[in-house]
Amino acid sequence: MSYTVLARKWRPRRFEEVIGQEHVVKALMNSLAAERLHQAYLFEGTRGVGKTTIARILAKALNCADGVVAEPCGLCDACTAIDEGRFVDLIELDAASHTGVENMREMLENVQYTPTLGRYKIYLIDEVHMLSKHSFNALLKTLEEPPSHMKFFLATTEPRTLPATVLSRCLQFSLKRISSSGIQDHLMKICEAEEGISAEPQGLLELSKAAEGSVRDALSLLDQAIAFNSGIVSADAASSMLGSIDSSRIQGLVSALADGDGSRLLDEVSALDEHAPDYEKCLDEIMATFQRIAVIQLVGPGISEDEMD
């Protein structure tokens, strides 16, 4: 049996499984419950925060055998087909490879045809900001007044580059970066559910910070960490895999600098150099330390790490 990577295996199938995007999930579930459906939805946010995932769950909610529901059943033919990527009425397009106006016109010619199996025909256009200006112009009228059986889901990491005419025709949802602690809790649940994986909280925190708010990146790093240390995700193994710098080294550098002790500062640099670190990362860590110190000086020591991210 082929191995399924964690990012795919643990992709949310229901709204209740989505982490860190409660503001988006609540709005969508309320609109579905009231059947106040928009013709076009725009999901914006950095990589790996759930844009495409939420769009697919919304597609299931619109086409579920139970009707238009706030939470899809996940068991009917439509739901399972969408989960498996074989639902004919959910057409997913990568805008990066369909940038030309000819591609857009070909797509729009099919808008008039009713769904084959589902209640709605849905176009999910990922990285929509990659479309050309002429493609956007061709899309505008259909995006504003599509047939009643048609819905558009757009996803982008760069909403600022989209034309205002497109933004004004869409219901916009801004997805936020997930906190390091939120990702750490999610990784811990996965490690507890997966057989043969032993994980230390500090090791998972290292992976969570390296993911920079992206759940998908965190799951890919977890896959890598499991392979790196034979199923044991320890803090040392995670740091070694990521090439992280021991925090005590950074603290030593900053302490020597604060004390104005040049001799100790050079000793700390020499000790750091023995590990052949990535000095760009080292400078980033030093800057992050200074930033934390400035925040603590301003608001006091009670602030959490997530609030300083």
Sequence and secondary structure as in RCSB ss.txt:
>XXXX:A:sequence
MSYTVLARKWRPRRFEEVIGQEHVVKALMNSLAAERLHQAYLFEGTRGVGKTTIARILAKALNCADGVVAEPCGL
CDACTAIDEGRFVDLIELDAASHTGVENMREMLENVQYTPTLGRYKIYLIDEVHMLSKHSFNALLKTLEEPPSHM
KFFLATTEPRTLPATVLSRCLQFSLKRISSSGIQDHLMKICEAEEGISAEPQGLLELSKAAEGSVRDALSLLDQA
IAFNSGIVSADAASSMLGSIDSSRIQGLVSALADGDGSRLLDEVSALDEHAPDYEKCLDEIMATFQRIAVIQLVG
PGISEDEMD
>XXXX:A:secstr
     HHHHT   SGGG  S HHHHHHHHHHHHTT   SEEEEE STTSSHHHHHHHHHHHHH TT S SS  S 
SHHHHHHHTT  TTEEEEEGGG  SHHHHHHHHHTTTS  SSSSSEEEEEETGGGS HHHHHHHHHHHHS  TTE
EEEEEES GGGS HHHHTTSEEEE     HHHHHHHHHHHHHHSTT EE HHHHHHHHHHHTT HHHHHHHHHHH
HHHTTTEE HHHHHHHHT   HHHHHHHHHHHHHT HHHHHHHHHHHHTT   HHHHHHHHHHHHHHHHHHHHH 
TT  HHHH 
